[in-house]
Amino acid sequence: MDTLADRFKGVFTALITPFQDGAVDFEAYDALVERQIEAGVAGLVPVGTTGEAATLSDEEAEALIARTAKLAAGRALILAGAGANDTHKAVEKAKRAEAAGADALLVVTPYYNKPSQAGLIAHYTAIAEAVSLPIVLYSVPGRCGVEIAPETCAALMERCGNIVAIKEAGGDAARVTRLRAACGDRLIVHSGDDGLTLPFLSLGAVGVTSVVSNVAPREMVAMVKAWHDGDLAKALALHEAIAELTDSMFIESNPGPVKAALALSNLAGPEMRLPMVPVSGQTRDRLAGVLSRFGQTAAALREMR
């Protein structure tokens, strides 16, 4: 029987939300989800940072989560974004995501207000007590201005049985060791930075919540699978083969570059909601070059798989 850690093992794609003329483009979204599932991703993350959750209405967020769950039909774990910088709103989002069919919840630290560690404990406890789903803490200090301390993570896991994992997106692989020292093997760790996936796995993480897998799902799945299969040389070769593409996803604020890359690949439009705007022409040209070079390596990568 699969353990909870097994269910979080592998690549979870932080899905974009495609828009057309200001509205969610559900047709494009459905195709993106199916492409991910066909590529073998372990999980799908709707309504997260990459999905522009901050500018989605409650109704749009619920529809996207429900649609993802229906399309996946048990073929991938649905880890739905449910964060807010108002605890009451976060609780309500968590409840709605659970009702919409999510399998687990990804809850980002409150942004802008910069709570203390005691505030984080109170915030996450309120959310965990309001739902029955497994909760993944999301520490991304570059966007939120606050980091979940390892001791805070341990305190939350002790207090709330459904807080089981963390998406660590602080750009510091050494944090994995500190988190595991505080929380032990029971903490499930996901890399929140594509380029650090292999270092994270080597230190005890089980998977990655990925932006680049929107564009290259098969390659990311193959890399993480190679690691778990013990084929370290293959995993490293795949990492190096997609490194330029990975780096290019963050030359402007996410999700601008990944949306531009998907548009260049005719998979979704580049439209974003204010205050986010599409990438500059210079960035778009650079991405076109990166995608062209990546395409030239695709045959070799398929042989490696």
N, C-alpha and C positions, 0 to 999 in steps of 0.2 A: 504493500500500500504506500502511495506517495505521501511524504511528509509535507508540512507546510513549506519548509525550505525548498523542497523539490518543485513546488508549484511556482516559486519565484525564481527558479534557476533558468538562466538564459537571457534572451534579448526581449525587452519590453519597449515597444516603439511609442515615443511621445508624439502622438498624432497631431498634425496640423488641423486647423479648421478652415477649409476652403470657403471663400466668399465669392459671390457674383452679384454685382450691383447692390452691395450692402447686405444681402441676405446670405444665410448659410447655403452653400451649394451641396445639397445632400446627395445628388447624383455623383458628383466627383468624390465626395466623402465615402460613399459606399464602395466605389471602385478602389480607393486607396486602402480601405480596410481589407477588402478581399485580396488585394495584392500582398498585403502584409501576412495574412493567414497562409496564403499559398507559399510564401517564402519560408514559413515555418517558425515565425516568431512565437515566443512563449506567452507574451502578454501584450495588451493594447492599453494605452493610457490616453483616454479622451479627456478634454477639458482641463488640460494642464497649462503650464507656461507656454509651451510650443503651440498649444491650441488656442492661445489668446483668451484664456478664461476670464481675464479681467474685464473684457469688453463684451462678454456673452451675457445675455439675459438669463434669468433662472429657467425660463421656458426652453430656450435654446440649449442650455447645458443639459437639462433633463432629457430633451429629445435626442441629443447626441449620445448620451450614455445609454439610453434605452436602445437606440439604433445599433450601437456598437455591440451591445450584449446580444441582440437578436441576430445580427449578422454573424457574430462569432459562434453562436450556438454551441458553446462549450469547447470550441476548438482553441481558444486562447483565454487566459485569465484577464478579466477586465478590472484594471486598476484606475479608478476614476478620481480626477482631481476634485478636491472639496475644501479648499482653503479660503480664508478671508482674514482680514486684520481686525475684524469685529467678531468676538467669540460667539455671540448669539447668531450672527449670520453664518459662521462656519458650521455651527451645530445644525442649522436648518439646511445648509447645503449637503452636509453629510447624510442627513435623514432622507433628503430627496434623491441623492445618488443611490442610497441603499434601496429605496423603493423602485428606482428606475432599472435595477438589475445589476448593479456593480457587484463584483466579487470581493473587492478590497478598496480601500480609500487611501489616496495620496494627499497628505495634509501639510501644506507649506507653513513655515513659521510666519507669524504675523509680520507684515511689511509696514514700513513707515513709522509705526509707533515704537518700535525697538523695545519690546518688553524685556524685563529681567529674566533670569533663569527661573525664578519663582513664578513669574507671570507665564512663562512657557509651560511649566508644569500644570498650572491651573487651567490654562487654555486647552491643552491637549487632554487633560483629564475630563473636562466638560464634554469634549467631542467624543471621547472613547466611551463615556458612560451613556451617551445618547444613542449609540448604534451597537449592533452585534458583529459587524464586519471587522476583519483584520485591518489594522491601520499601519500605514507606512509613514513615518516621520520624513519630512523633506527639509533638509538644511541647505540653504543656498544663500550664504551671507552676502555675496556680491549683489544680489537683487533685494534682499530683505534687511540687510544691516545688522542682523543678529544670527548667531550660530548656536546650535544645540550642543551644549557641553556634554562630553561622554557621561559624566556623573548625572546629568539631567536625564539623559536617555535611560540610564540604569534605573533611576528613580521612577520614571514613567512606566517602564516594563514591570517593575515590582508592584506598582499601584494598579495598573490597568492590564489585564490579561490579554486584551486584544490589540495592544501595541506590540508589534512583532518585528518591525523592520525599519530601516532608514535608507533613504536615498541621499547619499552624501555627495554634494555638489560644490564643495569649497575649494576644489583644485589641489587638495593636499592628500596624497595617498597615505601618508603616515597617520592620518586620522583613523584609518581602518583599524590599525593596531591599537590605538588608544580607545576606540569604541569597543573593540572586542575585549580589551583588558578590563573595561568597566562593566560590560554586559555579559561577557562570556559567549559561548557558541550559540546560545539561543537567539542572539541578535542576527537577523538576516540583513546583509548589507548589499546594496546596489550602488554601482558607480553612477554618478550623475554627470560625469564628464566623459564623453566618447573616447577622447585621446588617452585617458587613464584607465581604460577598461582592463587591459592586461595587468598593469601593476596592482589594481584593486583585486583582481582574481587571485593573483599570486599571494596576496595578504589575507585572503579569506572571504572576499566578496563572492556572491554566487551568480551575479548577473549585472546587467546594465540597463538603465532607462535611457534610451538612445534617441538623439535627434537625427543623426546621419542615416539611421536605418529607414527613415522615411524615403530616402533616395536609394540606398543600397541595402535592403533588408537581407538578401541572401548572403551577401558577403559578411555582414555583421553576425548573422546566425552561424555561418561556417566558422568564423574566427572563435566565437565563444564555445561552440561545440568542440572544436579542435583542442581548446584548452582543457575542457572537462574530460575529453577522451584521452588526455595525456600526450597529445601530439603537439608538443610545445614549439617545435620548429615550424610546423604548418601555421599555428596560431600567430607566431611572430611574423611570418611571411605575409599572411593576410593583413595583419595590423599595418605593416609597412606599405602594402599595396594600396590601402585605402587611406593612408595618413594624410595625404594632401587634400582629399575630399573631406575628411573629418575636420581638418583645420579650417577649410573654407566655409564651413557652416557657421563660423563665429567671427567672420571678418566685419560684420555689422551685427547689431543686436538680433538675437533669435526672437522670432522665427523668420526674419526677413530673408536671409540667405537660403534657408531650406525651401521657403516658398518660391523664391526665384529659381532655384535648381529644379524644383518640380515643374514649374512653368516652362523652363527650357526643355524639359523632358516630355512636355505635353501631357502631364499627369494631373495638373491642377493649376488654377490661376494664381497670379502673384498678389492679388488684392489683400489688403490688410485694413484693420480698423484703427482710426485715429485714437491715440496719438502716434501709433506706429504707421509708417509709410513704407512703400516698396523700396528696395535697395537702389542705390545710385546706378547710373549707367556704367560707371567705371567698375563697380562691383559686379554688375551683371555680366560685363564682358569678361572679367576675371573668372567668374563662375563658369562661363561657357567654355573657356579654355581648360579649366579643371575637369569638367564633365567630358570633354573630348578626350583628354588624356586618360581619364578613368575608363572610358569606353574602350580604349585601345588595350587595356589590361584585362578586360572582362573575360576573354577567352581563356587566358592563363589562369584566372581565378576560378573559372568553372572547372578546369582540369584539376585544380588543387582540391576542389570539393569532392 
